């Protein structure tokens, strides 16, 4: 008998001797049969929970992915600028068609709309009930979903400011004239922006969508010719209608725009006068050039065909005012100019595609660019001083034919300090203008001799016969010229020969104009929304520094000669196109 058997027998003998036996519960407690089955049940339940967790999570992720995919498709469709339906309606329709319409409401959708920008955002959630995770008291899972889509129909507004001063007629490094190289470069610039960004010579089969890019062409020399159309819709003084330029004061260059919101604001029309020719010349070298339609601003050009036709006519002549060109460039793309452009559209002078321009600086997707080009330094600009633009002048004039049909022209120059009139042809002072009545109501009579005979003749008679008594119907009375009329007849140098009349014309020199240019460039750059490209075309060291300082940065300045001016303009155009296509 084994030792274990002896022990069992001993226990039974002991129980028999003492009369004590173990009960059923005691026996069950000590019985180890089937204990592995219980452990297996616990492990099974645990496995079921873990496996169920994976199933619930897979179901959750499938529903979340479905929700997110539907959301992404919905916001993309709703944010499209070409989508005619309301964005919220589009989003909800997408969810309805996906069987998820009960999960979303308009409060979950946020829409931002501008003329050139649309953004649609959705932030929502979905509750997914669990099956197995309920065993862990987790009855459902929340699936968040969020997304946004935006589209900006990028619009570009460009002011192209080109030098057409006299030096542009000189030969360039290429052997061609500077104006020839400018015309070629400007045309390629326009083609790249308005036709095909990949081909500067392409003029057919354009790929650029019409109405996305506007280009205002601003030629300048001593002045900028705004043209009759632009000055018809701008508030401007009306001293004359002989030419169409505007004078700016030094203070005007410290602000980038025209203060058109001020009901009392008015631009000062530049005087139509010749401050350059001598006293004995007829006025012809007018500060504001006339009879040159190619000098006029082309406002918000729509097509490369339109702009290239204007560029082809560019010629050269006059002094240089880079500051004035830059002032107009800044004003044309400033939002304050919008009412003027609206009026020009009403008159069919600007294409309807440009409705609502110039856009606000904050308008998403809008690019505003100025390209400023010069071939030299700022020089001179004449302007009429206050008191010499309008009103009566001191000049009185009589023109008639005498009895021998000879044309006669007599002037009387008034002196306020003497309260008398100087008659140059007599060299004396009188109390009235020649041809006007004296204090007694009489006109001056002149003794005329011819062929040995003499007559007393009224200086205002206008007839061929030798002598006819004064006939009121034939009399010509002295005329007091106003200043606008005077400047169409004589130069300011002619006027200044009479020492008591004063100096009618002021002058800005190159240093003044450099200061003006710096001021207007700083005012534009202060917006942080306008990119200024500057091009120095075979310029000296001083002009190089002035133009580089005007540019947005040194990287936006191009020093060019005749051989690479077109490449400089093309590089700028491609940079603008790249900015325009980013969004």
C-alpha positions as CSV (number, residue, x, y, z in Angstrom):
1,X,0.0,0.0,0.0
2,X,1.3,3.4,-0.9
3,X,1.9,6.1,1.5
4,X,-1.0,8.1,0.2
5,X,-3.4,5.2,0.6
6,X,-2.3,4.7,4.2
7,X,-3.0,8.3,4.9
8,X,-6.6,8.1,3.5
9,X,-7.2,4.9,5.5
10,X,-5.9,6.7,8.5
11,X,-8.4,9.6,8.0
12,X,-11.3,7.3,7.7
13,X,-10.3,5.4,10.8
14,X,-10.0,8.7,12.7
15,X,-13.4,9.8,11.5
16,X,-14.9,6.4,12.6
17,X,-13.3,6.6,16.0
18,X,-14.4,10.2,16.7
19,X,-17.8,9.9,15.0
20,X,-17.1,13.1,12.7
21,X,-17.7,13.1,8.9
22,X,-17.4,15.9,6.3
23,X,-20.6,17.5,4.9
24,X,-21.6,17.9,1.1
25,X,-20.6,21.6,1.0
26,X,-17.3,20.8,2.5
27,X,-16.8,18.1,0.0
28,X,-17.9,20.5,-2.9
29,X,-15.6,23.2,-1.6
30,X,-12.7,20.9,-1.7
31,X,-13.7,19.2,-4.9
32,X,-11.6,20.6,-7.8
33,X,-13.3,18.8,-10.6
34,X,-14.6,21.2,-13.5
35,X,-12.7,24.3,-12.4
36,X,-11.1,24.8,-15.9
37,X,-14.5,25.1,-17.4
38,X,-15.3,28.1,-15.3
39,X,-12.1,29.8,-16.2
40,X,-12.8,29.1,-19.8
41,X,-16.2,30.8,-19.5
42,X,-14.6,34.0,-18.1
43,X,-12.0,34.0,-20.9
44,X,-14.7,33.5,-23.5
45,X,-16.7,36.4,-22.3
46,X,-13.5,38.5,-22.2
47,X,-12.7,37.5,-25.8
48,X,-16.2,38.3,-26.8
49,X,-15.9,41.7,-25.4
50,X,-12.5,42.4,-27.1
51,X,-13.7,41.0,-30.4
52,X,-17.0,43.0,-30.1
53,X,-15.0,46.1,-29.4
54,X,-13.2,45.7,-32.7
55,X,-16.5,45.1,-34.5
56,X,-18.1,48.1,-33.0
57,X,-15.1,50.2,-33.8
58,X,-15.1,49.0,-37.4
59,X,-18.8,49.9,-37.7
60,X,-18.1,53.3,-36.1
61,X,-15.2,54.0,-38.5
62,X,-17.2,52.9,-41.5
63,X,-20.0,55.3,-40.6
64,X,-17.6,58.1,-39.8
65,X,-15.8,57.6,-43.1
66,X,-19.2,57.7,-44.9
67,X,-20.1,60.8,-43.1
68,X,-16.8,62.6,-43.8
69,X,-16.8,61.5,-47.5
70,X,-20.3,62.9,-47.9
71,X,-19.4,66.1,-46.2
72,X,-16.3,66.6,-48.4
73,X,-18.2,66.1,-51.6
74,X,-20.9,68.5,-50.4
75,X,-18.7,71.4,-49.4
76,X,-16.7,71.0,-52.6
77,X,-19.8,71.3,-54.7
78,X,-21.3,74.1,-52.6
79,X,-18.1,76.2,-52.7
80,X,-17.8,76.2,-56.4
81,X,-18.1,79.8,-57.8
82,X,-20.0,78.4,-60.7
83,X,-22.6,76.8,-58.5
84,X,-25.9,78.6,-59.0
85,X,-27.7,77.2,-56.0
86,X,-27.4,78.5,-52.5
87,X,-24.5,76.7,-50.8
88,X,-26.5,75.5,-47.7
89,X,-29.1,74.0,-50.0
90,X,-26.4,72.1,-51.9
91,X,-24.8,70.7,-48.8
92,X,-28.2,69.5,-47.4
93,X,-29.1,68.0,-50.7
94,X,-25.9,65.9,-50.8
95,X,-26.7,64.6,-47.3
96,X,-30.2,63.7,-48.2
97,X,-29.2,61.7,-51.2
98,X,-26.6,59.9,-49.1
99,X,-29.4,58.9,-46.6
100,X,-27.8,61.1,-43.9
101,X,-30.1,64.1,-44.2
102,X,-31.4,63.6,-40.7
103,X,-27.9,64.3,-39.3
104,X,-27.4,67.8,-40.5
105,X,-29.1,71.2,-40.2
106,X,-28.4,74.6,-41.6
107,X,-26.9,75.6,-38.3
108,X,-24.1,73.2,-39.0
109,X,-23.1,75.0,-42.2
110,X,-21.2,78.3,-42.4
111,X,-20.9,80.2,-45.7
112,X,-18.6,83.2,-46.5
113,X,-19.4,84.9,-49.8
114,X,-17.6,87.7,-51.7
115,X,-17.8,88.6,-55.3
116,X,-14.6,86.7,-56.0
117,X,-14.5,84.3,-53.1
118,X,-16.7,81.6,-51.5
119,X,-15.9,79.5,-48.5
120,X,-18.2,76.7,-47.1
121,X,-17.6,75.1,-43.7
122,X,-19.5,72.2,-42.0
123,X,-19.0,71.1,-38.5
124,X,-21.3,68.2,-37.3
125,X,-21.4,64.8,-35.5
126,X,-23.0,61.4,-35.9
127,X,-24.0,59.1,-33.0
128,X,-23.3,55.4,-33.8
129,X,-25.0,52.8,-31.4
130,X,-22.8,50.0,-30.2
131,X,-23.6,46.2,-30.0
132,X,-20.9,44.6,-28.0
133,X,-19.5,47.6,-26.2
134,X,-22.8,47.7,-24.3
135,X,-21.2,45.0,-22.1
136,X,-18.9,47.7,-20.9
137,X,-21.7,50.2,-20.4
138,X,-20.8,52.1,-23.6
139,X,-24.1,52.4,-25.5
140,X,-22.9,54.6,-28.4
141,X,-19.9,56.4,-30.0
142,X,-19.9,59.9,-31.4
143,X,-18.3,60.4,-34.8
144,X,-17.3,64.1,-35.4
145,X,-17.0,65.3,-39.0
146,X,-15.7,68.7,-40.2
147,X,-14.5,70.2,-43.4
148,X,-14.2,73.3,-45.4
149,X,-13.8,74.1,-49.1
150,X,-13.1,77.5,-50.8
151,X,-12.7,78.8,-54.2
152,X,-11.4,82.2,-55.2
153,X,-11.8,83.4,-58.8
154,X,-8.6,85.4,-58.7
155,X,-8.9,88.9,-60.2
156,X,-5.9,91.0,-61.2
157,X,-5.8,94.8,-61.6
158,X,-2.7,96.1,-63.3
159,X,-1.6,99.7,-63.9
160,X,1.1,99.8,-66.6
161,X,2.9,103.1,-66.5
162,X,5.2,103.8,-69.5
163,X,7.6,106.6,-70.2
164,X,7.0,108.4,-73.5
165,X,9.2,111.5,-72.9
166,X,11.5,112.9,-75.5
167,X,14.5,110.7,-74.6
168,X,12.5,107.6,-75.5
169,X,13.2,108.6,-79.1
170,X,16.9,108.0,-78.6
171,X,18.7,104.8,-79.7
172,X,18.9,102.0,-77.2
173,X,21.7,99.4,-76.7
174,X,19.9,97.1,-79.2
175,X,20.3,99.7,-82.0
176,X,16.6,100.3,-82.1
177,X,15.0,103.3,-80.6
178,X,13.9,103.1,-77.0
179,X,10.2,103.6,-77.9
180,X,10.5,100.7,-80.4
181,X,11.7,98.4,-77.7
182,X,9.1,99.6,-75.3
183,X,6.3,98.9,-77.8
184,X,7.6,95.4,-78.3
185,X,8.0,94.7,-74.6
186,X,4.6,96.2,-73.6
187,X,2.8,94.1,-76.2
188,X,4.4,90.9,-75.0
189,X,3.5,91.8,-71.4
190,X,-0.1,92.3,-72.4
191,X,-0.2,89.0,-74.4
192,X,1.1,87.1,-71.4
193,X,-1.5,88.5,-69.1
194,X,-4.5,88.6,-71.4
195,X,-3.9,85.8,-73.9
196,X,-1.5,83.0,-72.9
197,X,0.8,83.1,-69.9
198,X,3.1,80.6,-71.7
199,X,3.6,82.5,-75.0
200,X,4.3,86.2,-75.2
201,X,3.7,86.4,-79.0
202,X,0.4,84.5,-79.0
203,X,-2.6,86.7,-80.0
204,X,-5.1,84.0,-81.1
205,X,-6.6,81.0,-79.3
206,X,-6.1,82.7,-75.9
207,X,-6.4,80.6,-72.8
208,X,-6.8,83.4,-70.2
209,X,-10.5,83.7,-69.2
210,X,-11.8,87.2,-70.3
211,X,-12.5,89.6,-67.5
212,X,-10.0,88.1,-65.0
213,X,-7.3,90.7,-65.7
214,X,-7.6,94.4,-66.3
215,X,-4.7,96.6,-67.5
216,X,-4.8,100.4,-67.4
217,X,-2.2,101.8,-69.8
218,X,-0.8,105.1,-68.5
219,X,1.7,106.9,-70.8
220,X,3.5,109.9,-69.2
221,X,5.9,112.6,-70.2
222,X,5.8,116.0,-68.5
223,X,2.1,115.4,-67.8
224,X,-0.4,112.5,-68.0
225,X,-3.2,113.1,-70.5
226,X,-6.3,111.7,-68.8
227,X,-8.4,112.3,-71.9
228,X,-11.9,113.8,-72.4
229,X,-13.8,110.7,-71.3
230,X,-12.1,110.3,-68.0
231,X,-12.3,114.0,-67.1
232,X,-15.9,114.0,-68.1
233,X,-16.8,111.6,-65.2
234,X,-14.2,112.9,-62.7
235,X,-14.9,116.0,-60.6
236,X,-12.5,118.5,-62.2
237,X,-12.4,122.3,-62.6
238,X,-13.7,123.7,-65.9
239,X,-11.4,126.7,-66.8
240,X,-11.1,125.4,-70.3
241,X,-11.7,122.4,-72.6
242,X,-8.6,122.7,-74.7
243,X,-6.7,119.8,-73.0
244,X,-7.2,117.1,-70.5
245,X,-4.5,116.9,-67.7
246,X,-4.6,117.4,-64.0
247,X,-2.2,119.2,-61.7
248,X,-1.3,117.6,-58.4
249,X,0.2,119.4,-55.4
250,X,3.0,118.0,-53.3
251,X,0.4,117.0,-50.6
252,X,-1.6,115.0,-53.2
253,X,1.3,112.6,-53.6
254,X,1.2,111.6,-49.9
255,X,-2.1,109.8,-50.5
256,X,-2.7,107.1,-53.0
257,X,-6.3,107.9,-54.1
258,X,-8.6,110.7,-55.1
259,X,-10.8,111.7,-52.2
260,X,-14.0,111.1,-54.2
261,X,-16.1,110.4,-51.1
262,X,-15.8,114.1,-50.2
263,X,-18.7,116.0,-51.9
264,X,-16.4,119.1,-52.1
265,X,-13.5,117.3,-53.7
266,X,-12.4,118.5,-57.1
267,X,-9.3,117.9,-59.2
268,X,-7.4,120.9,-60.6
269,X,-7.4,120.9,-64.4
270,X,-4.0,121.6,-65.7
271,X,-3.7,124.9,-67.5
272,X,-3.5,124.8,-71.3
273,X,-0.3,126.9,-71.8
274,X,3.1,126.9,-73.2
275,X,5.8,127.5,-70.6
276,X,8.7,126.5,-72.8
277,X,8.7,128.5,-76.0
278,X,10.1,132.0,-76.2
279,X,8.2,135.3,-76.1
280,X,8.2,135.7,-79.8
281,X,6.8,132.2,-80.6
282,X,3.2,131.1,-80.9
283,X,2.2,128.6,-78.2
284,X,2.7,125.0,-79.4
285,X,4.8,123.2,-76.7
286,X,1.9,122.8,-74.3
287,X,2.5,121.2,-70.9
288,X,-0.6,119.1,-71.4
289,X,-0.1,117.6,-74.9
290,X,-2.9,117.7,-77.4
291,X,-3.7,116.0,-80.7
292,X,-2.0,112.8,-79.4
293,X,-4.8,110.3,-78.6
294,X,-2.2,107.6,-77.9
295,X,-1.1,109.7,-74.9
296,X,-4.4,109.3,-73.2
297,X,-5.0,106.8,-70.3
298,X,-6.6,103.6,-71.5
299,X,-8.7,102.8,-68.4
300,X,-9.2,99.1,-67.5
301,X,-8.4,97.6,-70.9
302,X,-10.2,94.4,-71.5
303,X,-8.4,92.6,-74.4
304,X,-4.9,92.3,-75.7
305,X,-6.2,93.5,-79.1
306,X,-7.5,96.8,-77.6
307,X,-4.3,97.4,-75.6
308,X,-1.9,96.4,-78.4
309,X,-3.6,98.8,-80.8
310,X,-2.9,101.7,-78.3
311,X,0.6,100.5,-77.6
312,X,1.4,100.5,-81.3
313,X,0.8,104.2,-81.5
314,X,3.1,105.2,-78.6
315,X,5.7,107.8,-79.6
316,X,8.0,110.2,-77.7
317,X,8.2,113.8,-76.7
318,X,8.3,116.1,-73.7
319,X,9.9,116.1,-70.2
320,X,9.7,113.4,-67.6
321,X,7.3,113.2,-64.6
322,X,7.5,109.7,-63.2
323,X,5.6,110.9,-60.1
324,X,2.6,112.0,-62.0
325,X,2.4,108.6,-63.8
326,X,2.6,106.8,-60.5
327,X,-0.1,108.9,-58.9
328,X,-2.6,108.0,-61.7
329,X,-1.6,104.4,-61.5
330,X,-2.3,104.2,-57.7
331,X,-5.6,106.1,-58.1
332,X,-7.0,103.8,-60.8
333,X,-6.7,100.6,-58.8
334,X,-7.8,102.2,-55.5
335,X,-11.3,101.1,-54.4
336,X,-12.4,104.7,-54.1
337,X,-12.2,104.9,-57.9
338,X,-15.2,102.4,-58.2
339,X,-17.9,105.1,-58.7
340,X,-16.0,106.5,-61.6
341,X,-15.6,103.2,-63.2
342,X,-19.2,102.4,-62.7
343,X,-20.1,105.6,-64.6
344,X,-17.7,104.8,-67.4
345,X,-19.4,101.4,-67.7
346,X,-22.8,103.0,-67.8
347,X,-21.5,105.0,-70.8
348,X,-20.0,101.9,-72.4
349,X,-16.5,103.2,-72.0
350,X,-15.4,100.2,-69.9
351,X,-16.3,96.5,-70.3
352,X,-19.1,95.1,-68.2
353,X,-16.8,92.3,-67.1
354,X,-15.2,94.8,-64.7
355,X,-18.3,95.6,-62.8
356,X,-17.5,96.2,-59.1
357,X,-13.9,97.1,-59.7
358,X,-11.5,98.3,-58.4
359,X,-12.0,95.7,-55.7
360,X,-11.4,96.4,-52.0
361,X,-7.9,95.6,-50.8
362,X,-9.3,93.0,-48.5
363,X,-11.2,91.2,-51.3
364,X,-10.0,87.6,-51.2
365,X,-8.4,86.5,-54.5
366,X,-7.6,90.0,-55.8
367,X,-4.2,91.0,-56.9
368,X,-3.3,94.7,-57.5
369,X,-0.1,95.4,-59.4
370,X,1.7,98.5,-60.7
371,X,4.4,98.2,-63.3
372,X,6.3,101.5,-63.4
373,X,8.9,102.1,-66.2
374,X,11.2,105.0,-67.0
375,X,14.3,105.6,-69.2
376,X,15.7,108.5,-67.1
377,X,15.5,110.9,-64.3
378,X,12.6,113.1,-63.3
379,X,13.1,116.5,-65.0
380,X,10.7,119.4,-65.0
381,X,7.0,120.1,-64.9
382,X,5.4,123.5,-65.3
383,X,2.1,124.5,-63.9
384,X,0.0,127.7,-63.7
385,X,0.0,129.5,-60.4
386,X,-3.2,130.5,-58.7
387,X,-4.6,133.6,-60.2
388,X,-3.5,132.8,-63.7
389,X,-5.8,129.9,-64.6
390,X,-9.1,131.7,-65.1
391,X,-10.7,135.1,-65.0
392,X,-9.9,138.3,-66.7
393,X,-6.3,138.9,-67.6
394,X,-4.6,142.3,-67.9
395,X,-4.4,142.0,-71.7
396,X,-6.8,143.8,-74.1
397,X,-6.7,143.2,-77.8
398,X,-8.0,144.8,-80.9
399,X,-7.7,143.2,-84.3
400,X,-9.0,144.7,-87.5
401,X,-8.1,145.6,-91.1
402,X,-7.4,149.2,-92.1
403,X,-8.7,151.0,-95.2
404,X,-5.9,149.3,-97.2
405,X,-7.1,145.9,-95.9
406,X,-3.9,145.5,-93.8
407,X,-4.4,143.4,-90.7
408,X,-3.7,145.3,-87.5
409,X,-3.4,143.9,-84.0
410,X,-3.0,146.3,-81.0
411,X,-2.6,145.4,-77.4
412,X,-3.2,147.3,-74.2
413,X,-1.6,146.0,-71.0
414,X,-3.3,147.1,-67.8
415,X,-1.3,148.0,-64.7
416,X,-3.4,147.8,-61.5
417,X,-0.9,149.9,-59.5
418,X,-1.1,152.8,-62.1
419,X,-4.7,152.1,-63.1
420,X,-3.6,152.8,-66.6
421,X,-3.1,150.9,-69.9
422,X,0.2,150.6,-71.7
423,X,0.0,150.7,-75.5
424,X,3.1,149.0,-76.8
425,X,2.6,150.3,-80.3
426,X,2.6,153.8,-79.0
427,X,5.0,153.3,-76.1
428,X,2.7,155.4,-73.8
429,X,0.3,155.0,-71.0
430,X,-3.4,155.8,-71.4
431,X,-6.5,155.9,-69.3
432,X,-8.3,153.2,-71.4
433,X,-7.5,150.3,-73.6
434,X,-6.8,150.9,-77.3
435,X,-10.2,150.4,-79.0
436,X,-12.2,151.1,-75.9
437,X,-14.0,154.3,-75.0
438,X,-12.1,156.8,-72.9
439,X,-13.6,158.6,-69.9
440,X,-15.5,160.9,-72.2
441,X,-16.9,158.1,-74.3
442,X,-14.6,158.7,-77.3
443,X,-12.4,156.3,-79.0
444,X,-8.9,157.1,-80.0
445,X,-8.6,158.6,-83.5
446,X,-5.5,157.8,-85.6
447,X,-4.1,160.0,-88.4
448,X,-3.4,157.9,-91.5
449,X,-1.6,159.1,-94.6
450,X,-1.6,157.3,-98.0
451,X,-0.6,158.5,-101.4
452,X,-0.2,162.1,-100.1
453,X,-3.6,162.2,-98.5
454,X,-4.3,161.9,-94.8
455,X,-7.4,160.9,-92.8
456,X,-8.4,160.7,-89.2
457,X,-9.6,157.2,-88.7
458,X,-11.1,155.4,-85.8
459,X,-8.7,152.6,-85.0
460,X,-11.6,150.1,-84.8
461,X,-13.0,150.6,-88.3
462,X,-13.1,147.5,-90.4
463,X,-13.5,148.3,-94.1
464,X,-11.4,148.6,-97.3
465,X,-12.4,152.1,-98.6
466,X,-10.2,155.0,-97.9
467,X,-12.5,156.7,-95.4
468,X,-16.0,156.2,-94.4
469,X,-17.4,157.9,-91.3
470,X,-17.6,155.7,-88.3
471,X,-20.2,153.0,-88.8
472,X,-21.2,151.2,-85.7
473,X,-21.9,148.0,-87.6
474,X,-18.3,148.0,-88.7
475,X,-16.6,148.9,-85.5
476,X,-14.5,146.4,-83.6
477,X,-14.2,147.0,-79.9
478,X,-11.2,146.1,-77.7
479,X,-11.6,142.7,-76.1
480,X,-10.4,141.8,-72.6
481,X,-9.0,138.3,-72.9
482,X,-9.5,135.9,-70.0
483,X,-6.5,133.8,-69.0
484,X,-7.5,130.6,-70.9
485,X,-7.9,132.6,-74.1
486,X,-4.6,134.4,-73.5
487,X,-2.6,131.1,-73.1
488,X,-3.9,129.9,-76.5
489,X,-2.6,133.1,-78.1
490,X,0.7,133.6,-76.4
491,X,3.4,131.9,-74.3
492,X,4.0,132.7,-70.7
493,X,7.4,134.1,-71.7
494,X,5.5,136.7,-73.8
495,X,3.4,137.6,-70.8
496,X,6.3,138.0,-68.5
497,X,7.9,140.7,-70.7
498,X,5.6,143.2,-69.0
499,X,7.4,143.4,-65.7
500,X,4.4,144.5,-63.6
501,X,2.4,141.4,-64.5
502,X,4.2,138.9,-62.4
503,X,5.2,135.3,-63.0
504,X,2.3,133.0,-64.1
505,X,4.0,129.6,-64.2
506,X,5.6,127.6,-61.4
507,X,8.0,124.7,-61.9
508,X,8.8,121.5,-60.2
509,X,12.4,120.3,-60.7
510,X,13.8,116.8,-60.6
511,X,14.5,116.9,-56.9
512,X,10.9,118.0,-56.2
513,X,9.6,115.2,-58.3
514,X,11.8,112.5,-56.8
515,X,10.3,113.5,-53.4
516,X,6.8,113.3,-54.9
517,X,7.6,109.8,-56.3
518,X,8.9,108.6,-53.0
519,X,5.8,109.8,-51.2
520,X,3.3,108.2,-53.5
521,X,5.3,104.9,-53.6
522,X,5.3,104.8,-49.8
523,X,1.6,105.5,-49.7
524,X,0.9,102.6,-52.0
525,X,3.2,100.2,-50.2
526,X,1.5,101.1,-46.9
527,X,-1.6,99.2,-48.0
528,X,0.4,95.9,-48.0
529,X,-1.9,94.9,-50.8
530,X,-0.3,96.3,-54.0
531,X,2.8,94.9,-55.6
532,X,5.0,97.5,-57.3
533,X,7.4,96.4,-60.1
534,X,9.8,99.0,-61.3
535,X,11.8,99.0,-64.5
536,X,14.8,101.2,-65.1
537,X,15.5,101.3,-68.9
538,X,19.1,102.2,-69.4
539,X,19.1,104.6,-66.5
540,X,21.9,106.1,-64.5
541,X,22.9,105.3,-60.9
542,X,20.7,108.0,-59.4
543,X,17.6,106.9,-61.3
544,X,18.4,103.3,-60.5
545,X,18.3,104.0,-56.8
546,X,15.1,106.1,-57.1
547,X,13.2,103.4,-59.0
548,X,14.5,100.5,-56.8
549,X,13.3,102.4,-53.7
550,X,9.8,102.7,-55.3
551,X,9.5,99.0,-55.9
552,X,8.0,96.7,-53.4
553,X,11.4,95.2,-52.8
554,X,14.8,95.1,-54.5
555,X,13.6,91.8,-56.0
556,X,10.8,93.7,-57.7
557,X,13.2,96.1,-59.5
558,X,14.5,95.3,-63.0
559,X,17.4,97.2,-64.6
560,X,17.1,96.6,-68.3
561,X,18.6,97.8,-71.6
562,X,17.3,97.5,-75.2
563,X,18.4,94.0,-75.6
564,X,16.5,92.6,-72.6
565,X,13.6,95.0,-71.9
566,X,11.1,92.6,-73.3
567,X,12.6,89.8,-71.1
568,X,12.2,92.0,-68.0
569,X,8.5,92.8,-68.9
570,X,7.9,89.1,-69.6
571,X,9.4,88.1,-66.2
572,X,7.1,90.5,-64.5
573,X,4.1,89.2,-66.4
574,X,4.9,85.6,-65.5
575,X,5.3,86.6,-61.8
576,X,1.9,88.3,-61.9
577,X,0.4,85.2,-63.6
578,X,1.9,82.9,-61.0
579,X,0.4,85.0,-58.2
580,X,-2.9,85.0,-59.9
581,X,-3.0,81.2,-60.3
582,X,-2.0,80.3,-56.8
583,X,-5.5,79.9,-55.5
